[in-house]
Amino acid sequence: MLKNRIIPCLDVKNGRVVKGINFVDLKDAGDPVEQAKIYSDGGADEICFLDITASNENRDTIYDVVEKTSKKCFVPLTVGGGVRNIEDINKLLNCGADKVSINTAAVENSKVVIDSSKKFGSQCIVVAIDAKKNGDKWEVFTHGGRNNSGIDALEYAEQMEKNGAGELLVTSMDRDGTQVGYDIDLMSGISSRVNIPVIASGGVGNLDHLVDGIKLGKASAVLAASIFHYGKHSVKEAKDYLDSKGIPVRI
Amino acid sequence: MNVTIVDYKSGNISSVINSFREVAKEKVTIEVTSDLNKIKSSDKVVLPGQGSFKSCVDALSEIKGLTDTLNEFVINYKKPLLGICVGLQMFADVGYEEIETKGLGWISGKVSKIDNQNGKYKLPHIGWNQINIVKDSKIFKDIENNSHMYFVHSYEFVPNDKKVISATTDYSSNIVCSVEKENIFGTQFHPEKSDRIGLKIIDNFISL
């Protein structure tokens, strides 16, 4: 039976982890490689890096991070943030990323997803959808949540599946950082309209939220950042909890 | 001893390279090449594969003499080869992804789309699934039945002779996820992405 995945996400800026696990025995709390290794040793089903480096001159730092991580972690590694074109995707894959997540570029130029999924295969193309509720619908935002594209998120999700995305990483902008739980209606709305896996993101504050994301949100995988930070919960605790709620996980 | 990972410009093979180097350490040389002479003289060959069946077969054919060299390695010399994902699928006579495409024909059978039962099952089949070991395979030494492996695929290999099947996985139906036929080994899952247990399979192959 296929298991639901738990994916810890690390925000990386200028090659350093911004919010990370604060373990006492950690030699360098800002080292993304060491943090990723802790997650994979702890049973993470996948690791996600989100590069939030703002300036262009420091963009290359992520390649070095990915290269080092992929030599130490032998679970899938997804990298997103600032991916603009086929060249960026190619570079990340060559450094050892298994999947690349595309956000703004997928909205601005549909060819990026179409061409990259043909060139590299759908299995490594994740389209990240940042969505915010507006009335009775959700709209897709770009540029790290700064710009409203006005595009309907549910229709966009269907279009991305047609364009060749292998998975959708759906983040509720309303919930991100609030720790009140995923936007279940958004997750289940998208998941029921597409036939590719949906990764739920944005808003996790406790382990019940992970359960809801899968059971109610119909997500194939749940991504979380802050609950794993500062040792609030380990990946193993999360998995044991999901298991106790009857959700199939890899233990 | 040396193990060659065939680099035929089909998708991303850095994870395969990293995992084999991690396992091999100093005891085994891991070559990554499409050089025909190097492939011929290696002790073992790994055939990775990402993207579609057609794109992988096309990429193999792009390199002049590569298919013949692999045939010679596998059929004449009978040296061990491990196919991963589409690398395994290409063992078949024919694949139906995009368009009907001839495979390597080492293990008689076809590659067709997984039946998603009218949308009941999402495709690609992405994530960790358990393998059901149905035959003693050399690459499963010390691997427990029902171990989790990482999968990413929408197509499945359906061999004619069921005796070659060494493991299946349950997704929509019993999908063939590992085969062994004499010196030919293949996994539909990605041992290079399947954590320690996956590295053990790689170690088993290297240690054959």
Interface residues (C-beta under 8 A of the other chain):
Chain A: M1 L2 K3 N4 R5 S40 D45 S70 K71 F74 V75 P76 L93 N94 C95 G96 A97 D98 K119 F120 G121 S122 Q123 C124 G166 E167 N195 I196 P197 S220 A221 R250
Chain B: G11 N12 S14 S15 N18 S19 R21 E22 Q50 G51 S52 S55 N116 G119 K122 L123 P124 H125 I126 G127 W128 N129 Q130 H148 Y150 F151 V152 H153 S154 D170 Y171 E192 K193 S194 D195 R196 G198 L199
